Amino acid sequence: MKKHSKTALYKPTDENMGSLRELFLYRQSVVDDRQYKLAIAKEKRHISSKSESDNFIYRNSKKGIDLLTKSIQECERLMLEIIKEDEEMYRNYQHLISCKGMGPITSIMLIIYTEKFKAWSAKMMASYSKMQFREEQVASS
């Protein structure tokens, strides 16, 4: 007998989740830009020639890094505001950041990619996190 996969109807994400996802993805691109500028600044700082153009690139990269850092902080602030507006999302966020080793960004990422933990089953989450899953353990807890 052939097994059929269970499919679910498409549910559009709510406005808060959409905004949170957009901000998170934008933040990721800003972080990548910042890493690139940091690498350039570090390289130019260590170049022995210390030409005028190297100094300009270094100074300009430092200004860009500062600006990008402020953008990252602003994105994080806005994401936290969105999370606080949604009671369920905020409760999930509080649970996640209470776990050892879970920071705010990782917590936000999990909320987004699991769609507030509604899109993934416990098995899927355990598999993703490489934890073993036994139904009898869950049933006994």
Secondary structure, 3 states (H helix, E strand, C coil): CCCCCCCCCCCCCCHHHHHHHHHHHHHHHHHHHHHHHHHHHHHHHHCCCCCHHHHHHHHHHHHHHHHHHHHHHHHHHHHHHHHHHCHHHHHHHHHHHCCCCCCHHHHHHHHHHCCCCCCCCHHHHHHHCCCCCCHHHHHHC
